[in-house]
């Protein structure tokens, strides 16, 4: 016998006016990912075979961002949660399985909790099973779960429609449910907008089920925080801090040392290897992968980059770059997109690299700009060296061979190529190719005029 079918409907059509933003709420970033993506990921990990996202406000932007990851149903008018689920009905004609229903703004819900909810629902043969949570504090604007003296679920009351006695209840409705789909759509036909908001509440379905004797269950979440939603920027920041702690907690348990979790910011999709240490005031963002036994920070910012084993990045920025094993970066280096650094290379203080390949064991210790270049292994780049890659119209490339020595304050005017083993004298402006194993000198010969400074001082004194 096949595995029971499971579909999810995620409600993400609201205008989210309290966010005070031109950006649709599902697209607001949370630890490096759009808010809605957390719901999609949790549903997929829980084994949901089909995901339908109900869109409305700024529907095209949401569809464009998540195209290919789910299906979409359009709620042209936002008339409440019950109306939102009904908007998905045309895509579910004939569906006889279980249906998870989730709000699109509860990113802390995890796949384990969803699996427990579905298992509990099926075990009890319920028409509807809601996920509830016990808040350790006053529950604010969350709907309250109503039970009788024996603990049986009677219904849900929205906070705006609740009495003072009901508002004192601590068990809240997370707005996450598992329904038998045919029973849900049958009950939604009876829902009326008889409430303070004039909306079709999905919560009214629970009362309808209990009134007609259909079985309703409630599973209390192990962690009340999964219920937290995002309606304002304040709540976005609060949820981000909780999610960030979850990320750091999992990294530490996997063998990563986070010296100061309160001042470390790591995005959800970041991967970090065992025995790596992350120091305070460090940001590791996007799809970054960091190897084992690295030392990152303090005060580092790494985004969408790949870093090998045993590499150190101190007080520097690394963006869309690849660093090999045993690389040292910083302090105050800036590795821009397209940078590739070979094993054992040193990128020192106030060095900027852009769209360049740096070979193994290259040393660029300080005060250097290398853009649109290729530098061979075991080459030394002296302080103050720059590649002049832009002529005002186009970018040009500089190629430096292996085992070269580029003296301090050299200016390499691209396009130019320095052969293997060549030397460039300090303060040279190189405009022509340098053959292998050669010495290039491009500077004026020094002239010394003895006594000139003394005579100038005497002249200035007499004129004064």
Secondary structure, DSSP 8 states (H G I E B T S, - for coil): -----EEEEEEE----GGG--SS-GGGSEETTEEHHHHHHHHHHHTT-SEEEEEE-TTHHHHHHHHBTTBEEEE-SS---HHHHHHHTGGGGTT--SEEEEEETT-TT--HHHHHHHHHHHHHHT-SEEEEEEE-SS--TTS-EEEE-TT--EEEEE-GGG--HHHHT--EEEEEEEEEEHHHHHHHHTT----STT----TTHHHHHHHHTT--EEEEE-SSGGGG---SSHHHHHHHHHHHHHHHHHHHHHTT-EES-GGGEEE-TT-EE-TT-EE-SSEEEETT-EE-SS-EE-SS-EEES-EE-TT-EEES-EEES-EE-TT-EEESS-EE-TT-EE-TT-EEEEEEEEEEEEE-TT-EEEEEEEEEEEEE-TT-EE-TT-EEE-B-SS-B--EEE-TT-EE-TT-EEESSEEE-TT-EE-TT-EE-S-B-TT-EE--S------TTHHHHHHHHHHHH-
